Amino acid sequence: MACWKATLQLAIVKLLCVYYSAQVLLMIVVKFFIKPHSKFWVVKKRPYPPQCLLKHNYGVSKYVTVNGIKLHYVENGDPSKPLILFVHGFPEFWFSWRHQMEEFSKDYWVVAVDMRGYGDSDKPEGVEPYRIENMVQDLKELINSLDRKKVTLVAHDWGAVICWDFLSQHMDMVEKYIMMDAPSRPVLRKLIMTTKKQFKMSWYTFFFQMPQLPEFFIRMDDLRMFDAVFRKHINAEEVEAFKYTFAKKDALTGPVNYYRANNSRSMKSVRVLDEIQHAPGLYLLGEKDMYISEESGPLMQEQFHNLEFRIVLGVDHFLQQHNPVLVNRLMREFLEKK
């Protein structure tokens, strides 16, 4: 029975991958015939970073080799103070946490990491290196390399997906945690399979299973996707920081491989740690999130005890950049609770 279900699930995933890929291919073909000389597939060269990536008030770049991977991170604040580790999602890098780095470096030692495959961290070839268990181990060894036994975790999108797994295995290493705009794998799988809303929201996860085409799509019109995702909330120079980072050679394959390596077939159940005390947690979800359903909140509270759930009004999926003042206030209120 289990084998039959797995085969059916695989067939459905492949059909959905082909379906959404066909729509994207049709759009590309139409675009080519309308503007055959536009070279919309070419990304312009960006040899120099925009000035906003060189600002020292965000922090100082450092590197560490953990789990066989060289990770880049940016740190700020006093290393003698409690550590906050910021873990970004897709399509982001450490820079997504710039507002939080400035705010919380006053009271904490803050570290924002480029996850494997992203930014200036190593980008291993193939799909298997991007399985979630590898990133969980990356984070564990990173915390150990920073010589800390306890950490406050703050994570967004794919970073949150990974950190829910981290919590299930290493809750003893966590003082507090704040997750944003992504539930755990079992909850996401349940929502995709049982609700039309989350199923429709997750269309791109099926498209991202296709080889090469997702990278081509993201690169189109000089990485126009980043304008569509961020331009409403951040200035042109900050959008250029994302384009500069993702225009680099092989900068997109690693991030998309997170989807390929961790599709619905690989969503193993995350054990609930009833036998130990859960660290206090906060799950934030943007009111206007286009990718994650608000139904994820109560389900996450069932899985993780001692977890608060808040809808952040007026913001979308990238809430820490959309309204950093509000998000920072909610974070600080939570972190200062006794």
Order of alpha helices (4+ residues) and beta strands (2+ residues): alpha-beta-beta-beta-alpha-beta-alpha-beta-alpha-beta-alpha-alpha-alpha-alpha-alpha-alpha-beta-alpha-beta-alpha-alpha
